[in-house]
Amino acid sequence: MATQIPDLALKRWNPDVRASGESDATISILEQIGEDYWGEGVTSRRVSAALRAIGERDVTVTINSPGGNYFEGLSIYNILREHKGHVTVKIVGIAASAASVIAMAGDTIKIARAGFLMIHNAAVLDFGDQHAKREVADWLEPFDATAADIYHARTGIEVTEVREMLNRETWIGGKDAVDQGFADDFLDADEISASVVENSGGAALKAERRLRQILQKQGVSRSEERQLLASLKGGKSGAAPSGMQDAAVSQALSGFLSTLKS
């Protein structure tokens, strides 16, 4: 079943978004789902071949796709679910339509704060009279039911509520994806690189990401980083890590402030 990619999904899709530091155990899904007329696109055959080359190791699946062929999406979902190693899915841009189904295959799912999932009912291009249209509607119904069951299994959201989300074509931002169970956590700020990233979340989020990068370059651990940021956001005065070297903190903050002034 070749489905039409929604216009909004194509507009929001930025093919230049990548996950930095990709390893040889990474599968990149950065195109439409299913093969097009020119032989482009992500297919179950290609994903299966990549997994054979990776073997039973843990695998990371990077997704930035506007969706596409529903059957190919289901096939890729099933192939990833059968993989022996741990599957980590990273949504670095959007996972729309069939790509959102694929994303649900992850044992661990991470999403960019400025990333999106989009879920909707299956759609086809069709020509025919009223009787043919009714037949097509009946034919599509079980595919929507399967998609709803997949999202329900991952999130725990009641199937009836998921069906309503599919009916109205729902866009789910990074925070809502984590809150609702479509994803487990956010991507680390330094795991995303892009020539253009829209909807970055505002100046405050950009500043926080920049500060995280500077702290990491200074050798500050993740736990110390979180405590420092919490204290800067108005946490208790004792929230700052006592084991952090003052010089490292001072240097990091000085570098951060100098970048804001430039």
Secondary structure, DSSP 8 states (H G I E B T S, - for coil): ------HHHHHH--TT-EETT--TTEEEE-S-BS--TTS-SB-HHHHHHHHHHHTTS-EEEEEEE--B-HHHHHHHHHHHHT-SS-EEEEEEEEEETHHHHHHTT-SEEEE-TT-EEEE----------HHHHHHHHHHHHHHHHHHHHHHHHHH---HHHHHHHHHTTEEEEHHHHHHHTS-SEE--GGGEE-S-------HHHHHHHHHHHHHHHTT--HHHHHHHHHHHTT--GGGS-TTS-HHHHHHHHHHHHHHHH-
